[in-house]
Amino acid sequence: MTSAGRTIVFCEPPYLFWDRGRDRLRQGEETIPGMGVLMLAAVARQRGYRVHLLDAKAQGTALDDVCARIIALRPDYLCLSATTISVTNAARIAARVKAALPGVGTIVGGAHVSAIPERTLDACGSLDYGIAGEGEVALFALLERLADGRPVDDVPGAVWRRDGRAVANPRAPYIDDLDALPTPAWDLLPDFPHRFQPSLFGYPRTPVATLITSRGCPFSCVFCDRSTSGRKGRLHGVETVVGLCADLVGRGARHVIFLDDLFTVRQRRVVELCEALLAAGLRFSWSCNSHPNLLDQPTLRLMHRAGCWQIAYGIESGSQRVLDTVKREVRIPRMRETLRLTRAAGIRTKGYLMLGHPTETRESLGETEAFLRVAELDLCQITKFTPYPGTPAYPTIAQHGAFSEDWERMNAMQFVFVPHGLTVAELETAFERCYRAFYTRPDVLWGVAKLMVGEPRFIGRMAGSAAVYLAAKMRRSESRESAPAAPAH
């Protein structure tokens, strides 16, 4: 049977309940479409499928509405792209859709099933199949077998059931020639790119679009999952990237966020790309992620001339002892020098940090707070260490503290892992102290004020975030006050 006339709905499920009072995901969150499903949708159209895309993650759509919209499309296959915090909702959606459309095939892909394929299917009975790893080849090999009624036991990357138990086939080979892939299916997104926004203060102007120009990362940070794309760096060619940027600018984008895990993994390629963007005369600003060890001053200056507005660095901790455990190749003096050089080149700096790492102590929490008082950063985003399946930390995390593996709570904004010697209350206090230490700095406040002047919509988004934060803080305080007193001894 051919794919002609067959319908696929690609869906990214919403996280948790999308109840701001319960899940604490804030008003400043991003509404950026997933590049993975956009690419899969483009490949599906090449292969003759009718394709629909439902980004319930970005829209925060209620499950009832998600299911009703999928059922109305009457797909042959429902393909759900899920992370750890959304995989349970993926299973709920699949169950409701299958109840209404008994013949639909449900398939899950994404980071979570790639990390723990058998456990995912064993826990989620409404999901018929999974794809572990990159899906542009593996998914369609699976669909061809299903359409023809043939066995799937030798389809690379497929996860399936034998006698009711999940079985994971060997992984499909990574896709080396990324330039052979089609243009992401941006046209399936309503009013793209005008409707989408990244996280608060993550852009200087709208409309904003996103792009991934590489896959894989060679570093071995204990908190990063490499289950889907591996460690081998694979890159789109410079000409392809320039063409994709031109496409986005033609659609109205004024700022592009390169979402590569490590955009600067090869410095020579960064130089070539910047030179090509300058030669093309494209007028847009952009931002990217980098590692503190990879860039020098000439490259940074060239990046700025080519439109680079902000670089986000994975800093993770202000404690060298903790970094020696979780990000061994980083030294704080080198990190701070990179931040200084970035600012000197005219590029804003953003830092990603986490609290509650394995081996974290009260002393290291204090070192991170002290670091944030002086670090050469314009913005910082602090999250709560979460040992996701597929990360190097995951298999041995119980050796370092107490871990509550509740997939729906693993959103990096709750302390599901508590290192030995610390309590959740101490970690929450340190979390607030670190944010306060950074965002009460006069230089940081002045920079935020300038951003608000340039993009007035930040004011409303910041007010919404603040309201959610204060409400959550009040609930925690009321909960502590209403808790029964410990019995006297």
C-alpha positions in Angstrom: 0.0 0.0 0.0 1.4 3.5 -0.9 1.3 6.6 1.3 -0.9 8.4 -1.2 -4.1 9.7 0.4 -3.1 8.7 3.9 -3.2 11.3 6.6 -0.8 12.0 9.4 -1.3 14.4 12.3 1.9 15.6 14.0 1.3 16.8 17.5 3.4 18.2 20.3 1.4 17.6 23.5 1.0 20.4 26.1 3.1 20.1 29.2 1.4 19.1 32.4 -2.0 20.7 32.9 -1.2 24.2 31.6 -2.7 25.5 34.8 -0.4 28.4 35.7 -1.2 28.0 39.4 -0.1 24.4 39.4 2.7 23.8 37.0 4.6 27.0 37.6 5.6 27.4 33.9 5.6 31.1 33.6 4.1 33.7 31.3 7.6 34.4 30.1 7.9 31.0 28.5 8.5 30.6 24.8 6.0 29.7 22.1 8.4 28.4 19.5 7.4 25.5 17.3 9.4 22.3 17.5 11.9 22.0 14.6 11.7 18.2 14.8 8.0 18.0 13.9 8.4 20.7 11.2 11.1 18.6 9.5 9.1 15.4 9.8 6.0 17.1 8.4 8.1 18.3 5.4 9.5 14.7 4.8 5.9 13.3 5.1 4.7 15.6 2.4 7.6 14.6 0.1 6.5 11.0 0.5 2.9 11.8 -0.5 1.1 11.9 2.9 -1.6 14.5 3.8 -0.1 16.3 6.7 -1.6 18.4 9.6 0.4 20.0 12.4 -0.9 20.7 15.9 1.5 22.5 18.2 -0.5 22.2 21.4 2.7 22.7 23.4 3.1 26.3 22.2 -0.5 27.1 22.5 -1.1 25.6 25.9 -4.2 23.9 24.5 -6.4 22.0 26.9 -6.4 18.2 26.3 -10.1 18.1 25.4 -9.5 20.7 22.6 -6.4 18.9 21.4 -8.3 15.6 21.1 -11.3 17.1 19.4 -9.2 18.8 16.8 -7.2 15.6 16.0 -10.4 13.5 15.8 -12.0 16.0 13.4 -9.0 15.5 11.1 -9.6 11.6 11.1 -5.9 10.7 10.7 -4.6 7.3 9.8 -1.6 8.0 12.0 -1.1 10.2 15.0 2.6 11.0 15.6 3.3 12.6 18.9 6.7 14.3 19.7 7.1 14.2 23.5 9.6 15.1 26.1 9.7 13.7 29.6 7.2 16.2 31.0 4.8 15.8 28.1 4.9 12.0 27.4 2.1 11.3 29.9 -0.1 13.8 28.1 0.9 12.2 24.8 -0.5 8.9 26.2 -3.7 10.6 27.3 -4.2 12.1 23.9 -3.5 8.9 22.2 -6.0 7.0 24.4 -8.8 9.5 23.7 -8.2 9.6 20.0 -8.1 5.8 19.7 -11.4 5.6 21.6 -13.0 7.8 19.0 -11.0 6.4 16.0 -10.2 2.8 16.7 -8.2 2.3 13.5 -5.7 5.1 14.1 -2.1 4.2 14.7 -0.3 6.1 17.5 3.4 6.6 17.4 5.6 8.5 19.8 9.0 10.1 19.1 11.3 12.6 20.8 13.8 12.7 23.6 12.0 10.7 26.2 11.3 7.6 24.1 14.8 7.8 22.6 16.3 7.7 26.1 14.1 4.9 27.6 12.2 3.2 24.7 11.0 0.1 26.4 10.0 1.8 29.6 8.0 4.4 27.7 5.9 2.0 25.8 5.4 -0.3 28.8 4.2 2.8 30.8 2.0 4.2 28.0 -0.3 1.5 26.7 -2.2 3.8 24.3 1.0 4.4 22.3 1.3 1.7 19.7 4.9 2.3 18.5 7.9 4.5 19.2 10.8 5.9 17.2 14.1 6.0 19.1 16.6 8.5 17.6 16.2 10.6 14.5 12.9 10.0 12.7 13.3 11.3 9.2 14.1 7.8 7.9 13.0 5.5 10.7 9.4 6.8 11.0 8.6 6.3 7.3 10.2 2.9 7.2 7.9 2.0 10.1 4.9 3.5 8.3 5.6 1.6 5.1 5.6 -1.7 7.0 2.4 -0.9 8.9 0.6 0.1 5.7 1.7 -3.2 4.0 0.9 -5.3 7.0 4.5 -6.5 7.3 6.5 -7.2 10.5 8.4 -4.3 12.0 10.9 -6.3 13.9 13.8 -5.3 11.7 13.0 -1.6 11.2 15.9 0.4 12.7 14.9 2.7 15.5 11.4 1.2 15.9 9.9 0.4 19.3 7.1 -2.1 19.3 5.5 -4.9 21.4 6.0 -8.6 21.3 3.5 -10.6 23.4 2.5 -7.4 25.2 6.0 -6.3 26.2 8.0 -3.5 24.6 10.9 -4.3 22.3 13.4 -1.7 21.0 15.2 -2.4 17.7 18.8 -1.3 17.2 19.0 2.5 16.5 18.8 3.8 13.0 22.0 5.3 11.6 22.3 9.1 12.2 21.6 11.3 9.2 24.9 12.6 8.0 23.8 14.6 5.0 21.5 17.2 6.6 21.4 19.2 3.4 19.4 16.4 1.8 16.5 17.1 4.1 13.7 19.4 2.9 12.9 22.9 4.1 11.0 22.8 7.4 7.2 23.0 6.9 6.9 26.5 8.2 3.8 27.0 6.0 1.8 24.7 8.2 2.1 27.1 11.1 -0.7 29.7 11.2 0.5 33.3 10.7 4.2 32.3 10.8 6.4 33.9 12.1 4.3 36.7 13.4 2.5 34.6 16.1 5.6 33.1 17.8 7.8 34.4 20.5 10.9 33.1 22.4 11.4 33.3 26.2 11.3 36.7 27.9 14.1 39.1 26.8 15.3 36.5 24.3 15.0 38.8 21.3 15.3 42.5 20.4 12.5 42.7 17.9 9.7 40.7 16.3 8.8 38.7 14.3 11.1 35.9 15.5 11.8 32.6 13.9 14.0 29.6 14.9 16.4 27.4 13.0 18.6 24.4 13.7 21.7 24.1 11.6 23.5 21.2 13.2 22.9 18.0 15.2 25.0 16.4 17.9 27.4 17.7 20.5 30.8 16.3 21.4 30.8 17.4 25.0 29.7 15.1 27.9 27.9 17.4 30.4 26.2 15.1 32.9 22.8 16.9 32.6 22.5 16.8 28.8 20.6 14.0 26.9 22.3 12.9 23.7 19.8 10.0 23.0 18.3 11.5 19.9 21.1 13.1 17.9 24.3 11.6 19.5 27.7 13.2 20.1 28.9 13.3 16.5 28.6 16.9 15.1 26.7 17.0 11.8 26.3 20.3 10.1 24.1 21.9 7.4 26.3 23.5 4.7 26.9 27.2 4.9 25.0 27.7 1.6 22.0 25.8 2.9 21.9 27.9 6.1 22.1 31.2 4.2 19.2 30.0 2.0 17.1 29.0 5.0 17.8 32.4 6.6 16.8 34.1 3.4 13.6 32.1 3.4 12.8 33.2 7.0 13.6 36.9 6.3 11.4 36.7 3.2 8.5 35.4 5.5 9.0 38.5 7.7 11.4 37.3 10.4 13.6 40.1 11.8 15.4 38.0 14.4 16.4 34.3 14.1 17.3 32.1 17.1 19.7 29.3 16.2 18.6 26.5 18.5 21.6 24.2 17.8 22.8 22.6 21.0 26.2 24.1 20.2 26.1 26.5 17.2 29.8 27.2 17.5 31.0 23.6 17.7 33.3 24.3 14.7 34.8 27.8 14.7 35.8 27.7 11.1 32.3 27.0 10.0 31.0 30.0 12.1 33.5 32.2 10.4 32.4 31.0 6.9 28.7 31.4 7.8 29.2 34.9 9.1 31.1 35.9 6.0 28.4 34.4 3.8 25.6 36.2 5.7 27.4 39.5 5.2 28.0 38.8 1.5 24.3 38.0 1.1 23.2 41.3 2.6 20.5 39.8 4.7 19.2 42.2 7.3 18.3 40.4 10.5 19.7 39.9 14.0 20.3 36.5 15.5 21.3 34.7 18.7 22.8 31.3 19.4 24.2 28.9 22.1 27.9 28.4 22.7 30.4 26.7 25.0 32.7 28.9 27.2 35.8 27.4 25.6 35.2 27.8 21.9 35.3 31.5 20.8 38.0 34.1 20.5 37.9 37.9 20.0 38.2 38.0 16.2 35.4 35.5 15.7 33.2 37.3 18.2 33.7 40.6 16.4 32.9 39.0 13.0 29.7 37.4 14.5 28.6 40.8 15.7 29.2 42.4 12.3 27.1 39.5 10.8 24.1 40.3 13.1 24.8 38.3 16.3 22.9 40.0 19.1 23.2 37.6 22.0 25.1 34.4 22.8 23.9 32.1 25.6 26.6 30.2 27.4 26.1 27.0 29.5 27.7 28.2 32.7 25.8 25.8 35.0 27.4 26.8 38.4 29.6 29.4 40.0 31.4 26.7 41.9 34.6 25.2 40.3 34.2 22.1 42.4 30.7 21.5 41.1 31.9 22.2 37.5 34.6 19.6 37.9 31.8 17.1 38.4 29.2 18.2 35.9 31.2 20.1 33.2 34.8 19.0 33.6 36.4 21.0 30.8 35.2 24.4 32.0 37.3 26.7 34.2 35.7 29.8 35.7 38.6 32.2 34.8 38.4 31.2 31.2 34.6 31.4 31.3 34.6 34.9 32.6 37.2 35.9 30.0 34.9 34.6 27.2 32.0 36.6 28.7 34.2 39.7 28.8 35.3 39.3 25.2 31.7 38.7 24.1 30.5 41.9 25.6 33.6 43.8 24.3 32.6 42.6 20.8 29.2 44.3 21.2 27.3 41.0 21.8 25.0 40.5 24.8 25.7 37.5 27.1 23.2 35.2 28.6 24.0 32.5 31.1 22.3 29.2 31.8 22.7 27.9 35.3 21.3 25.2 37.5 21.0 24.6 41.2 21.0 21.3 43.0 23.7 19.5 41.0 25.0 16.2 42.2 27.6 17.0 45.0 26.0 20.5 45.5 26.5 21.8 49.0 25.5 25.0 51.0 29.0 26.3 50.2 28.7 25.7 46.5 25.3 27.4 46.4 26.9 30.4 48.1 29.7 30.4 45.5 27.1 30.5 42.7 25.3 33.4 44.3 28.6 35.2 44.7 29.4 34.5 41.0 26.1 36.0 39.9 26.9 39.2 41.7 29.9 39.9 39.5 29.7 37.7 36.3 29.9 39.5 33.0 26.3 38.6 32.1 23.4 40.6 30.7 20.8 38.0 31.4 20.7 34.7 33.3 18.3 31.8 33.5 18.5 29.6 36.5 16.7 26.2 36.5 16.6 23.3 38.9 18.9 20.3 38.2 16.8 17.5 36.7 18.3 14.1 35.9 16.5 13.3 32.7 16.5 9.8 31.2 19.3 9.6 28.8 21.7 12.0 30.6 25.0 10.7 32.0 23.7 11.6 35.5 20.6 9.5 35.3 21.9 5.9 35.9 23.8 6.8 39.1 21.7 9.7 40.5 20.6 7.8 43.6 24.2 7.7 44.8 24.1 11.5 45.1 20.7 12.2 46.7 17.0 11.6 46.7 15.3 11.5 43.3 11.6 11.5 42.7 11.1 10.3 39.1 7.7 11.7 38.4 7.8 12.4 34.7 5.1 15.1 34.9 7.0 17.1 37.5 10.4 17.0 35.7 10.1 20.4 34.2 13.4 21.9 35.6 11.4 24.2 37.7 10.8 21.8 40.6 13.5 20.2 42.8 12.8 16.5 42.0 16.4 15.7 42.9 17.8 16.8 46.3 21.5 16.3 46.9 22.7 14.6 50.1 22.9 17.1 52.9 20.4 19.6 51.5 16.6 20.0 51.7 14.1 21.3 49.2 13.5 24.3 51.4 17.3 25.2 51.4 17.4 24.8 47.6 14.3 27.0 47.1 15.9 29.7 49.3 19.1 29.5 47.3 17.2 29.7 44.1 15.5 32.9 45.1 18.7 34.3 46.5 20.6 33.7 43.3 17.9 35.3 41.1 17.8 38.3 43.5 21.6 38.6 43.5 21.7 38.9 39.8 18.5 40.9 39.0 19.1 43.6 41.6 22.5 44.5 40.0 22.3 48.1 38.7 23.9 47.2 35.4 21.5 44.3 34.8 18.5 46.4 35.7 19.7 49.1 33.3 20.0 46.6 30.5 16.6 45.1 31.1 15.1 48.6 31.1 16.7 49.3 27.7 15.2 46.1 26.4 11.8 47.1 27.5 12.1 50.4 25.8 13.0 48.7 22.5 10.3 46.0 22.8 7.4 47.4 24.9 5.6 44.0 24.9 8.2 42.7 27.4 6.4 44.8 30.0 3.2 42.8 29.9 5.0 39.5 29.7 7.2 40.4 32.7 4.2 41.5 34.7 2.5 38.1 33.9 5.6 36.2 35.0 5.9 38.2 38.2 2.2 37.6 39.1 2.6 33.8 38.6 5.9 33.8 40.7 4.3 35.8 43.5 1.2 33.6 43.6 3.3 30.4 43.7 5.4 31.9 46.5 2.3 32.7 48.5 0.9 29.2 48.1 4.2 27.7 49.3 4.2 30.0 52.3 0.5 29.2 53.1 1.3 25.5 52.8 4.2 25.7 55.2 2.0 27.7 57.7 -0.9 25.2 57.5 1.3 22.1 57.9 0.9 20.3 61.2 3.6 20.9 63.8 6.0 18.1 64.5 5.1 16.1 67.6 7.1 16.9 70.7 9.5 14.3 72.0 
